[in-house]
């Protein structure tokens, strides 16, 4: 495991030493545990579940009928023979 040097405020260092002693573990293991928990919280906060994603994106398309837009784009895929570019190959 790589070693890391960090700078702490005096009162934070004193609290950390006391907390490590109270828990019966080293300050190093307490800091490692805290960083791991912080990392998990940050990663969890970044990954939205499906319901939240749907809520966040509801109403984004306000430019008319979505089906008409899709059909227009799909029409661009057709060549002069009425085949898609995949079918004409």
PDB file of N, CA, C and O in Angstrom:
ATOM      1  N   UNK A   1       0.847  -1.171   0.000  1.00  0.00           N
ATOM      2  CA  UNK A   1       0.000   0.000   0.000  1.00  0.00           C
ATOM      3  C   UNK A   1       0.900   1.244   0.000  1.00  0.00           C
ATOM      4  O   UNK A   1       1.802   1.355   0.830  1.00  0.00           O
ATOM      5  N   UNK A   2       0.658   2.176  -0.926  1.00  0.00           N
ATOM      6  CA  UNK A   2       1.490   3.378  -0.964  1.00  0.00           C
ATOM      7  C   UNK A   2       1.246   4.268   0.250  1.00  0.00           C
ATOM      8  O   UNK A   2       0.139   4.329   0.786  1.00  0.00           O
ATOM      9  N   UNK A   3       2.275   4.936   0.658  1.00  0.00           N
ATOM     10  CA  UNK A   3       2.173   5.886   1.781  1.00  0.00           C
ATOM     11  C   UNK A   3       1.883   7.265   1.236  1.00  0.00           C
ATOM     12  O   UNK A   3       2.329   7.623   0.146  1.00  0.00           O
ATOM     13  N   UNK A   4       1.131   8.039   2.002  1.00  0.00           N
ATOM     14  CA  UNK A   4       0.755   9.389   1.596  1.00  0.00           C
ATOM     15  C   UNK A   4       0.935  10.327   2.772  1.00  0.00           C
ATOM     16  O   UNK A   4       0.595   9.983   3.904  1.00  0.00           O
ATOM     17  N   UNK A   5       1.460  11.491   2.515  1.00  0.00           N
ATOM     18  CA  UNK A   5       1.594  12.517   3.545  1.00  0.00           C
ATOM     19  C   UNK A   5       0.473  13.525   3.341  1.00  0.00           C
ATOM     20  O   UNK A   5       0.254  14.014   2.232  1.00  0.00           O
ATOM     21  N   UNK A   6      -0.240  13.832   4.432  1.00  0.00           N
ATOM     22  CA  UNK A   6      -1.303  14.828   4.354  1.00  0.00           C
ATOM     23  C   UNK A   6      -1.081  15.885   5.436  1.00  0.00           C
ATOM     24  O   UNK A   6      -0.449  15.620   6.459  1.00  0.00           O
ATOM     25  N   UNK A   7      -1.598  17.058   5.201  1.00  0.00           N
ATOM     26  CA  UNK A   7      -1.547  18.135   6.186  1.00  0.00           C
ATOM     27  C   UNK A   7      -2.935  18.327   6.767  1.00  0.00           C
ATOM     28  O   UNK A   7      -3.920  18.420   6.034  1.00  0.00           O
ATOM     29  N   UNK A   8      -3.005  18.385   8.084  1.00  0.00           N
ATOM     30  CA  UNK A   8      -4.269  18.581   8.780  1.00  0.00           C
ATOM     31  C   UNK A   8      -4.172  19.782   9.702  1.00  0.00           C
ATOM     32  O   UNK A   8      -3.092  20.131  10.179  1.00  0.00           O
ATOM     33  N   UNK A   9      -5.297  20.400   9.943  1.00  0.00           N
ATOM     34  CA  UNK A   9      -5.352  21.455  10.954  1.00  0.00           C
ATOM     35  C   UNK A   9      -5.104  20.792  12.313  1.00  0.00           C
ATOM     36  O   UNK A   9      -5.423  19.618  12.499  1.00  0.00           O
ATOM     37  N   UNK A  10      -4.544  21.530  13.246  1.00  0.00           N
ATOM     38  CA  UNK A  10      -4.188  20.970  14.557  1.00  0.00           C
ATOM     39  C   UNK A  10      -5.382  20.349  15.263  1.00  0.00           C
ATOM     40  O   UNK A  10      -5.273  19.261  15.829  1.00  0.00           O
ATOM     41  N   UNK A  11      -6.526  21.036  15.235  1.00  0.00           N
ATOM     42  CA  UNK A  11      -7.692  20.494  15.931  1.00  0.00           C
ATOM     43  C   UNK A  11      -8.234  19.241  15.230  1.00  0.00           C
ATOM     44  O   UNK A  11      -8.743  18.339  15.895  1.00  0.00           O
ATOM     45  N   UNK A  12      -8.133  19.176  13.904  1.00  0.00           N
ATOM     46  CA  UNK A  12      -8.545  17.974  13.180  1.00  0.00           C
ATOM     47  C   UNK A  12      -7.628  16.800  13.521  1.00  0.00           C
ATOM     48  O   UNK A  12      -8.098  15.676  13.698  1.00  0.00           O
ATOM     49  N   UNK A  13      -6.341  17.052  13.611  1.00  0.00           N
ATOM     50  CA  UNK A  13      -5.367  16.009  13.958  1.00  0.00           C
ATOM     51  C   UNK A  13      -5.620  15.506  15.372  1.00  0.00           C
ATOM     52  O   UNK A  13      -5.570  14.301  15.620  1.00  0.00           O
ATOM     53  N   UNK A  14      -5.892  16.419  16.300  1.00  0.00           N
ATOM     54  CA  UNK A  14      -6.170  16.021  17.680  1.00  0.00           C
ATOM     55  C   UNK A  14      -7.438  15.171  17.741  1.00  0.00           C
ATOM     56  O   UNK A  14      -7.477  14.158  18.439  1.00  0.00           O
ATOM     57  N   UNK A  15      -8.462  15.580  17.017  1.00  0.00           N
ATOM     58  CA  UNK A  15      -9.705  14.801  16.997  1.00  0.00           C
ATOM     59  C   UNK A  15      -9.452  13.425  16.402  1.00  0.00           C
ATOM     60  O   UNK A  15      -9.933  12.418  16.923  1.00  0.00           O
ATOM     61  N   UNK A  16      -8.699  13.383  15.316  1.00  0.00           N
ATOM     62  CA  UNK A  16      -8.402  12.120  14.652  1.00  0.00           C
ATOM     63  C   UNK A  16      -7.641  11.175  15.579  1.00  0.00           C
ATOM     64  O   UNK A  16      -7.958   9.987  15.646  1.00  0.00           O
ATOM     65  N   UNK A  17      -6.660  11.682  16.281  1.00  0.00           N
ATOM     66  CA  UNK A  17      -5.914  10.862  17.237  1.00  0.00           C
ATOM     67  C   UNK A  17      -6.832  10.320  18.327  1.00  0.00           C
ATOM     68  O   UNK A  17      -6.763   9.140  18.672  1.00  0.00           O
ATOM     69  N   UNK A  18      -7.691  11.182  18.866  1.00  0.00           N
ATOM     70  CA  UNK A  18      -8.614  10.757  19.931  1.00  0.00           C
ATOM     71  C   UNK A  18      -9.618   9.733  19.417  1.00  0.00           C
ATOM     72  O   UNK A  18      -9.919   8.758  20.107  1.00  0.00           O
ATOM     73  N   UNK A  19     -10.136   9.947  18.213  1.00  0.00           N
ATOM     74  CA  UNK A  19     -11.114   9.005  17.633  1.00  0.00           C
ATOM     75  C   UNK A  19     -10.467   7.658  17.365  1.00  0.00           C
ATOM     76  O   UNK A  19     -11.073   6.620  17.630  1.00  0.00           O
ATOM     77  N   UNK A  20      -9.256   7.657  16.849  1.00  0.00           N
ATOM     78  CA  UNK A  20      -8.544   6.405  16.596  1.00  0.00           C
ATOM     79  C   UNK A  20      -8.315   5.655  17.912  1.00  0.00           C
ATOM     80  O   UNK A  20      -8.479   4.437  17.970  1.00  0.00           O
ATOM     81  N   UNK A  21      -7.942   6.374  18.952  1.00  0.00           N
ATOM     82  CA  UNK A  21      -7.720   5.750  20.257  1.00  0.00           C
ATOM     83  C   UNK A  21      -9.032   5.193  20.802  1.00  0.00           C
ATOM     84  O   UNK A  21      -9.067   4.077  21.321  1.00  0.00           O
ATOM     85  N   UNK A  22     -10.111   5.969  20.685  1.00  0.00           N
ATOM     86  CA  UNK A  22     -11.417   5.531  21.169  1.00  0.00           C
ATOM     87  C   UNK A  22     -11.859   4.242  20.478  1.00  0.00           C
ATOM     88  O   UNK A  22     -12.434   3.354  21.107  1.00  0.00           O
ATOM     89  N   UNK A  23     -11.583   4.152  19.172  1.00  0.00           N
ATOM     90  CA  UNK A  23     -11.977   2.975  18.390  1.00  0.00           C
ATOM     91  C   UNK A  23     -10.987   1.820  18.508  1.00  0.00           C
ATOM     92  O   UNK A  23     -11.276   0.698  18.092  1.00  0.00           O
ATOM     93  N   UNK A  24      -9.839   2.102  19.069  1.00  0.00           N
ATOM     94  CA  UNK A  24      -8.829   1.056  19.204  1.00  0.00           C
ATOM     95  C   UNK A  24      -8.189   0.681  17.877  1.00  0.00           C
ATOM     96  O   UNK A  24      -7.861  -0.483  17.645  1.00  0.00           O
ATOM     97  N   UNK A  25      -8.013   1.660  17.013  1.00  0.00           N
ATOM     98  CA  UNK A  25      -7.375   1.414  15.725  1.00  0.00           C
ATOM     99  C   UNK A  25      -6.360   2.517  15.454  1.00  0.00           C
ATOM    100  O   UNK A  25      -6.343   3.548  16.126  1.00  0.00           O
ATOM    101  N   UNK A  26      -5.529   2.281  14.471  1.00  0.00           N
ATOM    102  CA  UNK A  26      -4.512   3.285  14.152  1.00  0.00           C
ATOM    103  C   UNK A  26      -5.150   4.462  13.409  1.00  0.00           C
ATOM    104  O   UNK A  26      -6.205   4.338  12.786  1.00  0.00           O
ATOM    105  N   UNK A  27      -4.481   5.584  13.497  1.00  0.00           N
ATOM    106  CA  UNK A  27      -4.950   6.758  12.772  1.00  0.00           C
ATOM    107  C   UNK A  27      -4.941   6.469  11.270  1.00  0.00           C
ATOM    108  O   UNK A  27      -5.839   6.904  10.550  1.00  0.00           O
ATOM    109  N   UNK A  28      -3.938   5.744  10.802  1.00  0.00           N
ATOM    110  CA  UNK A  28      -3.836   5.405   9.385  1.00  0.00           C
ATOM    111  C   UNK A  28      -5.046   4.601   8.921  1.00  0.00           C
ATOM    112  O   UNK A  28      -5.608   4.885   7.864  1.00  0.00           O
ATOM    113  N   UNK A  29      -5.451   3.602   9.699  1.00  0.00           N
ATOM    114  CA  UNK A  29      -6.601   2.799   9.289  1.00  0.00           C
ATOM    115  C   UNK A  29      -7.884   3.614   9.349  1.00  0.00           C
ATOM    116  O   UNK A  29      -8.780   3.412   8.529  1.00  0.00           O
ATOM    117  N   UNK A  30      -7.988   4.528  10.302  1.00  0.00           N
ATOM    118  CA  UNK A  30      -9.168   5.379  10.389  1.00  0.00           C
ATOM    119  C   UNK A  30      -9.269   6.310   9.176  1.00  0.00           C
ATOM    120  O   UNK A  30     -10.352   6.493   8.620  1.00  0.00           O
ATOM    121  N   UNK A  31      -8.142   6.896   8.769  1.00  0.00           N
ATOM    122  CA  UNK A  31      -8.132   7.769   7.597  1.00  0.00           C
ATOM    123  C   UNK A  31      -8.447   6.951   6.339  1.00  0.00           C
ATOM    124  O   UNK A  31      -9.213   7.405   5.489  1.00  0.00           O
ATOM    125  N   UNK A  32      -7.872   5.766   6.210  1.00  0.00           N
ATOM    126  CA  UNK A  32      -8.150   4.913   5.050  1.00  0.00           C
ATOM    127  C   UNK A  32      -9.632   4.559   4.976  1.00  0.00           C
ATOM    128  O   UNK A  32     -10.228   4.582   3.899  1.00  0.00           O
ATOM    129  N   UNK A  33     -10.219   4.235   6.114  1.00  0.00           N
ATOM    130  CA  UNK A  33     -11.644   3.907   6.172  1.00  0.00           C
ATOM    131  C   UNK A  33     -12.492   5.114   5.762  1.00  0.00           C
ATOM    132  O   UNK A  33     -13.456   4.978   5.008  1.00  0.00           O
ATOM    133  N   UNK A  34     -12.123   6.288   6.264  1.00  0.00           N
ATOM    134  CA  UNK A  34     -12.880   7.505   5.945  1.00  0.00           C
ATOM    135  C   UNK A  34     -12.801   7.832   4.452  1.00  0.00           C
ATOM    136  O   UNK A  34     -13.803   8.215   3.849  1.00  0.00           O
ATOM    137  N   UNK A  35     -11.635   7.685   3.863  1.00  0.00           N
ATOM    138  CA  UNK A  35     -11.474   7.964   2.431  1.00  0.00           C
ATOM    139  C   UNK A  35     -12.286   6.970   1.611  1.00  0.00           C
ATOM    140  O   UNK A  35     -12.924   7.354   0.631  1.00  0.00           O
ATOM    141  N   UNK A  36     -12.270   5.692   2.001  1.00  0.00           N
ATOM    142  CA  UNK A  36     -13.041   4.679   1.273  1.00  0.00           C
ATOM    143  C   UNK A  36     -14.537   4.980   1.349  1.00  0.00           C
ATOM    144  O   UNK A  36     -15.239   4.868   0.345  1.00  0.00           O
ATOM    145  N   UNK A  37     -15.033   5.362   2.528  1.00  0.00           N
ATOM    146  CA  UNK A  37     -16.450   5.700   2.671  1.00  0.00           C
ATOM    147  C   UNK A  37     -16.807   6.935   1.850  1.00  0.00           C
ATOM    148  O   UNK A  37     -17.860   6.978   1.214  1.00  0.00           O
ATOM    149  N   UNK A  38     -15.939   7.928   1.864  1.00  0.00           N
ATOM    150  CA  UNK A  38     -16.170   9.150   1.084  1.00  0.00           C
ATOM    151  C   UNK A  38     -16.231   8.826  -0.406  1.00  0.00           C
ATOM    152  O   UNK A  38     -17.080   9.349  -1.128  1.00  0.00           O
ATOM    153  N   UNK A  39     -15.336   7.969  -0.858  1.00  0.00           N
ATOM    154  CA  UNK A  39     -15.304   7.575  -2.267  1.00  0.00           C
ATOM    155  C   UNK A  39     -16.601   6.882  -2.672  1.00  0.00           C
ATOM    156  O   UNK A  39     -17.163   7.185  -3.725  1.00  0.00           O
ATOM    157  N   UNK A  40     -17.078   5.958  -1.848  1.00  0.00           N
ATOM    158  CA  UNK A  40     -18.322   5.249  -2.141  1.00  0.00           C
ATOM    159  C   UNK A  40     -19.485   6.236  -2.218  1.00  0.00           C
ATOM    160  O   UNK A  40     -20.311   6.143  -3.127  1.00  0.00           O
ATOM    161  N   UNK A  41     -19.561   7.176  -1.284  1.00  0.00           N
ATOM    162  CA  UNK A  41     -20.638   8.188  -1.295  1.00  0.00           C
ATOM    163  C   UNK A  41     -20.586   9.025  -2.559  1.00  0.00           C
ATOM    164  O   UNK A  41     -21.625   9.294  -3.162  1.00  0.00           O
ATOM    165  N   UNK A  42     -19.405   9.437  -2.968  1.00  0.00           N
ATOM    166  CA  UNK A  42     -19.268  10.260  -4.162  1.00  0.00           C
ATOM    167  C   UNK A  42     -19.676   9.496  -5.418  1.00  0.00           C
ATOM    168  O   UNK A  42     -20.371  10.037  -6.278  1.00  0.00           O
ATOM    169  N   UNK A  43     -19.248   8.247  -5.524  1.00  0.00           N
ATOM    170  CA  UNK A  43     -19.602   7.440  -6.688  1.00  0.00           C
ATOM    171  C   UNK A  43     -21.100   7.161  -6.725  1.00  0.00           C
ATOM    172  O   UNK A  43     -21.707   7.166  -7.796  1.00  0.00           O
ATOM    173  N   UNK A  44     -21.695   6.919  -5.564  1.00  0.00           N
ATOM    174  CA  UNK A  44     -23.137   6.671  -5.503  1.00  0.00           C
ATOM    175  C   UNK A  44     -23.915   7.912  -5.907  1.00  0.00           C
ATOM    176  O   UNK A  44     -24.931   7.815  -6.594  1.00  0.00           O
ATOM    177  N   UNK A  45     -23.449   9.058  -5.491  1.00  0.00           N
ATOM    178  CA  UNK A  45     -24.140  10.309  -5.814  1.00  0.00           C
ATOM    179  C   UNK A  45     -24.069  10.610  -7.304  1.00  0.00           C
ATOM    180  O   UNK A  45     -24.965  11.252  -7.852  1.00  0.00           O
ATOM    181  N   UNK A  46     -23.019  10.155  -7.957  1.00  0.00           N
ATOM    182  CA  UNK A  46     -22.838  10.430  -9.380  1.00  0.00           C
ATOM    183  C   UNK A  46     -23.686   9.527 -10.264  1.00  0.00           C
ATOM    184  O   UNK A  46     -24.042   9.913 -11.377  1.00  0.00           O
ATOM    185  N   UNK A  47     -24.012   8.342  -9.791  1.00  0.00           N
ATOM    186  CA  UNK A  47     -24.778   7.424 -10.627  1.00  0.00           C
ATOM    187  C   UNK A  47     -26.258   7.533 -10.291  1.00  0.00           C
ATOM    188  O   UNK A  47     -26.699   7.113  -9.222  1.00  0.00           O
ATOM    189  N   UNK A  48     -27.008   8.097 -11.212  1.00  0.00           N
ATOM    190  CA  UNK A  48     -28.439   8.274 -11.004  1.00  0.00           C
ATOM    191  C   UNK A  48     -29.174   6.987 -11.354  1.00  0.00           C
ATOM    192  O   UNK A  48     -28.792   6.272 -12.281  1.00  0.00           O
ATOM    193  N   UNK A  49     -30.218   6.706 -10.613  1.00  0.00           N
ATOM    194  CA  UNK A  49     -31.028   5.557 -10.975  1.00  0.00           C
ATOM    195  C   UNK A  49     -31.962   5.939 -12.123  1.00  0.00           C
ATOM    196  O   UNK A  49     -32.071   7.114 -12.474  1.00  0.00           O
ATOM    197  N   UNK A  50     -32.626   4.955 -12.700  1.00  0.00           N
ATOM    198  CA  UNK A  50     -33.470   5.182 -13.869  1.00  0.00           C
ATOM    199  C   UNK A  50     -34.574   6.199 -13.583  1.00  0.00           C
ATOM    200  O   UNK A  50     -34.819   7.092 -14.394  1.00  0.00           O
ATOM    201  N   UNK A  51     -35.232   6.069 -12.449  1.00  0.00           N
ATOM    202  CA  UNK A  51     -36.333   6.985 -12.125  1.00  0.00           C
ATOM    203  C   UNK A  51     -35.842   8.430 -12.061  1.00  0.00           C
ATOM    204  O   UNK A  51     -36.505   9.335 -12.568  1.00  0.00           O
ATOM    205  N   UNK A  52     -34.692   8.646 -11.445  1.00  0.00           N
ATOM    206  CA  UNK A  52     -34.158   9.995 -11.343  1.00  0.00           C
ATOM    207  C   UNK A  52     -33.749  10.517 -12.716  1.00  0.00           C
ATOM    208  O   UNK A  52     -33.956  11.692 -13.019  1.00  0.00           O
ATOM    209  N   UNK A  53     -33.170   9.653 -13.550  1.00  0.00           N
ATOM    210  CA  UNK A  53     -32.780  10.062 -14.897  1.00  0.00           C
ATOM    211  C   UNK A  53     -33.999  10.456 -15.728  1.00  0.00           C
ATOM    212  O   UNK A  53     -33.975  11.457 -16.444  1.00  0.00           O
ATOM    213  N   UNK A  54     -35.067   9.659 -15.626  1.00  0.00           N
ATOM    214  CA  UNK A  54     -36.295   9.997 -16.351  1.00  0.00           C
ATOM    215  C   UNK A  54     -36.877  11.314 -15.862  1.00  0.00           C
ATOM    216  O   UNK A  54     -37.331  12.136 -16.658  1.00  0.00           O
ATOM    217  N   UNK A  55     -36.860  11.508 -14.556  1.00  0.00           N
ATOM    218  CA  UNK A  55     -37.366  12.766 -13.989  1.00  0.00           C
ATOM    219  C   UNK A  55     -36.538  13.957 -14.488  1.00  0.00           C
ATOM    220  O   UNK A  55     -37.084  15.011 -14.816  1.00  0.00           O
ATOM    221  N   UNK A  56     -35.237  13.776 -14.538  1.00  0.00           N
ATOM    222  CA  UNK A  56     -34.351  14.863 -14.966  1.00  0.00           C
ATOM    223  C   UNK A  56     -34.500  15.210 -16.439  1.00  0.00           C
ATOM    224  O   UNK A  56     -34.230  16.345 -16.834  1.00  0.00           O
ATOM    225  N   UNK A  57     -34.927  14.245 -17.264  1.00  0.00           N
ATOM    226  CA  UNK A  57     -34.992  14.484 -18.703  1.00  0.00           C
ATOM    227  C   UNK A  57     -36.411  14.695 -19.230  1.00  0.00           C
ATOM    228  O   UNK A  57     -36.597  14.976 -20.414  1.00  0.00           O
ATOM    229  N   UNK A  58     -37.402  14.563 -18.365  1.00  0.00           N
ATOM    230  CA  UNK A  58     -38.785  14.760 -18.791  1.00  0.00           C
ATOM    231  C   UNK A  58     -38.968  16.175 -19.331  1.00  0.00           C
ATOM    232  O   UNK A  58     -38.571  17.151 -18.695  1.00  0.00           O
ATOM    233  N   UNK A  59     -39.568  16.271 -20.504  1.00  0.00           N
ATOM    234  CA  UNK A  59     -39.866  17.574 -21.079  1.00  0.00           C
ATOM    235  C   UNK A  59     -38.737  18.206 -21.871  1.00  0.00           C
ATOM    236  O   UNK A  59     -38.875  19.340 -22.329  1.00  0.00           O
ATOM    237  N   UNK A  60     -37.625  17.506 -22.045  1.00  0.00           N
ATOM    238  CA  UNK A  60     -36.526  18.090 -22.807  1.00  0.00           C
ATOM    239  C   UNK A  60     -36.902  18.323 -24.266  1.00  0.00           C
ATOM    240  O   UNK A  60     -36.488  19.316 -24.864  1.00  0.00           O
ATOM    241  N   UNK A  61     -37.679  17.416 -24.837  1.00  0.00           N
ATOM    242  CA  UNK A  61     -38.062  17.543 -26.237  1.00  0.00           C
ATOM    243  C   UNK A  61     -39.335  18.364 -26.325  1.00  0.00           C
ATOM    244  O   UNK A  61     -40.423  17.852 -26.064  1.00  0.00           O
ATOM    245  N   UNK A  62     -39.212  19.614 -26.685  1.00  0.00           N
ATOM    246  CA  UNK A  62     -40.367  20.509 -26.796  1.00  0.00           C
ATOM    247  C   UNK A  62     -40.443  21.099 -28.200  1.00  0.00           C
ATOM    248  O   UNK A  62     -40.849  22.248 -28.371  1.00  0.00           O
ATOM    249  N   UNK A  63     -40.052  20.314 -29.211  1.00  0.00           N
ATOM    250  CA  UNK A  63     -39.975  20.837 -30.566  1.00  0.00           C
ATOM    251  C   UNK A  63     -40.988  20.170 -31.482  1.00  0.00           C
ATOM    252  O   UNK A  63     -40.681  19.874 -32.637  1.00  0.00           O
ATOM    253  N   UNK A  64     -42.179  19.935 -30.982  1.00  0.00           N
ATOM    254  CA  UNK A  64     -43.214  19.347 -31.822  1.00  0.00           C
ATOM    255  C   UNK A  64     -43.337  17.856 -31.622  1.00  0.00           C
ATOM    256  O   UNK A  64     -42.926  17.308 -30.600  1.00  0.00           O
ATOM    257  N   UNK A  65     -43.913  17.210 -32.621  1.00  0.00           N
ATOM    258  CA  UNK A  65     -44.192  15.781 -32.564  1.00  0.00           C
ATOM    259  C   UNK A  65     -42.909  14.982 -32.779  1.00  0.00           C
ATOM    260  O   UNK A  65     -42.293  15.071 -33.840  1.00  0.00           O
ATOM    261  N   UNK A  66     -42.506  14.203 -31.775  1.00  0.00           N
ATOM    262  CA  UNK A  66     -41.282  13.414 -31.853  1.00  0.00           C
ATOM    263  C   UNK A  66     -41.332  12.370 -32.943  1.00  0.00           C
ATOM    264  O   UNK A  66     -40.310  12.080 -33.565  1.00  0.00           O
ATOM    265  N   UNK A  67     -42.521  11.787 -33.195  1.00  0.00           N
ATOM    266  CA  UNK A  67     -42.644  10.770 -34.230  1.00  0.00           C
ATOM    267  C   UNK A  67     -42.389  11.358 -35.618  1.00  0.00           C
ATOM    268  O   UNK A  67     -41.737  10.730 -36.452  1.00  0.00           O
ATOM    269  N   UNK A  68     -42.905  12.562 -35.862  1.00  0.00           N
ATOM    270  CA  UNK A  68     -42.666  13.224 -37.147  1.00  0.00           C
ATOM    271  C   UNK A  68     -41.169  13.462 -37.327  1.00  0.00           C
ATOM    272  O   UNK A  68     -40.634  13.258 -38.417  1.00  0.00           O
ATOM    273  N   UNK A  69     -40.510  13.882 -36.289  1.00  0.00           N
ATOM    274  CA  UNK A  69     -39.059  14.122 -36.333  1.00  0.00           C
ATOM    275  C   UNK A  69     -38.313  12.821 -36.648  1.00  0.00           C
ATOM    276  O   UNK A  69     -37.411  12.805 -37.485  1.00  0.00           O
ATOM    277  N   UNK A  70     -38.697  11.725 -35.968  1.00  0.00           N
ATOM    278  CA  UNK A  70     -38.050  10.427 -36.220  1.00  0.00           C
ATOM    279  C   UNK A  70     -38.243   9.985 -37.664  1.00  0.00           C
ATOM    280  O   UNK A  70     -37.295   9.550 -38.317  1.00  0.00           O
ATOM    281  N   UNK A  71     -39.459  10.096 -38.155  1.00  0.00           N
ATOM    282  CA  UNK A  71     -39.738   9.660 -39.521  1.00  0.00           C
ATOM    283  C   UNK A  71     -38.977  10.489 -40.540  1.00  0.00           C
ATOM    284  O   UNK A  71     -38.523   9.959 -41.554  1.00  0.00           O
ATOM    285  N   UNK A  72     -38.833  11.784 -40.285  1.00  0.00           N
ATOM    286  CA  UNK A  72     -38.057  12.639 -41.186  1.00  0.00           C
ATOM    287  C   UNK A  72     -36.603  12.191 -41.211  1.00  0.00           C
ATOM    288  O   UNK A  72     -36.003  12.088 -42.282  1.00  0.00           O
ATOM    289  N   UNK A  73     -36.033  11.925 -40.041  1.00  0.00           N
ATOM    290  CA  UNK A  73     -34.643  11.467 -39.995  1.00  0.00           C
ATOM    291  C   UNK A  73     -34.480  10.108 -40.663  1.00  0.00           C
ATOM    292  O   UNK A  73     -33.500   9.888 -41.375  1.00  0.00           O
ATOM    293  N   UNK A  74     -35.407   9.209 -40.451  1.00  0.00           N
ATOM    294  CA  UNK A  74     -35.329   7.890 -41.077  1.00  0.00           C
ATOM    295  C   UNK A  74     -35.484   7.996 -42.588  1.00  0.00           C
ATOM    296  O   UNK A  74     -34.913   7.198 -43.332  1.00  0.00           O
ATOM    297  N   UNK A  75     -36.248   8.970 -43.038  1.00  0.00           N
ATOM    298  CA  UNK A  75     -36.395   9.197 -44.471  1.00  0.00           C
ATOM    299  C   UNK A  75     -35.071   9.571 -45.117  1.00  0.00           C
ATOM    300  O   UNK A  75     -34.854   9.282 -46.293  1.00  0.00           O
ATOM    301  N   UNK A  76     -34.189  10.207 -44.368  1.00  0.00           N
ATOM    302  CA  UNK A  76     -32.868  10.561 -44.886  1.00  0.00           C
ATOM    303  C   UNK A  76     -32.014   9.329 -45.130  1.00  0.00           C
ATOM    304  O   UNK A  76     -31.035   9.396 -45.874  1.00  0.00           O
ATOM    305  N   UNK A  77     -32.364   8.206 -44.519  1.00  0.00           N
ATOM    306  CA  UNK A  77     -31.580   6.985 -44.687  1.00  0.00           C
ATOM    307  C   UNK A  77     -31.901   6.279 -45.989  1.00  0.00           C
ATOM    308  O   UNK A  77     -31.145   5.414 -46.430  1.00  0.00           O
ATOM    309  N   UNK A  78     -32.999   6.635 -46.599  1.00  0.00           N
ATOM    310  CA  UNK A  78     -33.421   5.958 -47.824  1.00  0.00           C
ATOM    311  C   UNK A  78     -32.677   6.512 -49.030  1.00  0.00           C
ATOM    312  O   UNK A  78     -32.447   7.717 -49.124  1.00  0.00           O
ATOM    313  N   UNK A  79     -32.303   5.632 -49.951  1.00  0.00           N
ATOM    314  CA  UNK A  79     -31.689   6.104 -51.192  1.00  0.00           C
ATOM    315  C   UNK A  79     -32.787   6.296 -52.242  1.00  0.00           C
ATOM    316  O   UNK A  79     -33.967   6.197 -51.906  1.00  0.00           O
ATOM    317  N   UNK A  80     -32.448   6.555 -53.449  1.00  0.00           N
ATOM    318  CA  UNK A  80     -33.428   6.841 -54.514  1.00  0.00           C
ATOM    319  C   UNK A  80     -34.347   5.654 -54.788  1.00  0.00           C
ATOM    320  O   UNK A  80     -35.470   5.851 -55.253  1.00  0.00           O
ATOM    321  N   UNK A  81     -33.902   4.423 -54.512  1.00  0.00           N
ATOM    322  CA  UNK A  81     -34.711   3.226 -54.743  1.00  0.00           C
ATOM    323  C   UNK A  81     -35.670   2.937 -53.587  1.00  0.00           C
ATOM    324  O   UNK A  81     -36.446   1.983 -53.648  1.00  0.00           O
ATOM    325  N   UNK A  82     -35.619   3.754 -52.538  1.00  0.00           N
ATOM    326  CA  UNK A  82     -36.490   3.520 -51.394  1.00  0.00           C
ATOM    327  C   UNK A  82     -35.943   2.497 -50.426  1.00  0.00           C
ATOM    328  O   UNK A  82     -36.668   2.040 -49.542  1.00  0.00           O
ATOM    329  N   UNK A  83     -34.666   2.120 -50.572  1.00  0.00           N
ATOM    330  CA  UNK A  83     -34.025   1.171 -49.680  1.00  0.00           C
ATOM    331  C   UNK A  83     -33.122   1.908 -48.711  1.00  0.00           C
ATOM    332  O   UNK A  83     -32.581   2.966 -49.030  1.00  0.00           O
ATOM    333  N   UNK A  84     -32.966   1.339 -47.526  1.00  0.00           N
ATOM    334  CA  UNK A  84     -32.000   1.942 -46.603  1.00  0.00           C
ATOM    335  C   UNK A  84     -30.612   1.685 -47.149  1.00  0.00           C
ATOM    336  O   UNK A  84     -30.424   0.829 -48.013  1.00  0.00           O
ATOM    337  N   UNK A  85     -29.663   2.411 -46.656  1.00  0.00           N
ATOM    338  CA  UNK A  85     -28.284   2.234 -47.136  1.00  0.00           C
ATOM    339  C   UNK A  85     -27.779   0.841 -46.866  1.00  0.00           C
ATOM    340  O   UNK A  85     -26.946   0.348 -47.627  1.00  0.00           O
ATOM    341  N   UNK A  86     -28.250   0.161 -45.794  1.00  0.00           N
ATOM    342  CA  UNK A  86     -27.838  -1.217 -45.507  1.00  0.00           C
ATOM    343  C   UNK A  86     -28.415  -2.183 -46.530  1.00  0.00           C
ATOM    344  O   UNK A  86     -27.732  -3.120 -46.943  1.00  0.00           O
ATOM    345  N   UNK A  87     -29.677  -1.971 -46.952  1.00  0.00           N
ATOM    346  CA  UNK A  87     -30.323  -2.878 -47.873  1.00  0.00           C
ATOM    347  C   UNK A  87     -29.768  -2.747 -49.285  1.00  0.00           C
ATOM    348  O   UNK A  87     -29.803  -3.717 -50.043  1.00  0.00           O
ATOM    349  N   UNK A  88     -29.266  -1.597 -49.656  1.00  0.00           N
ATOM    350  CA  UNK A  88     -28.812  -1.385 -51.031  1.00  0.00           C
ATOM    351  C   UNK A  88     -27.428  -1.955 -51.273  1.00  0.00           C
ATOM    352  O   UNK A  88     -26.994  -2.020 -52.423  1.00  0.00           O
ATOM    353  N   UNK A  89     -26.717  -2.370 -50.230  1.00  0.00           N
ATOM    354  CA  UNK A  89     -25.363  -2.915 -50.391  1.00  0.00           C
ATOM    355  C   UNK A  89     -25.374  -4.331 -50.869  1.00  0.00           C
ATOM    356  O   UNK A  89     -24.314  -4.929 -51.052  1.00  0.00           O
TER     357      UNK A  89
END
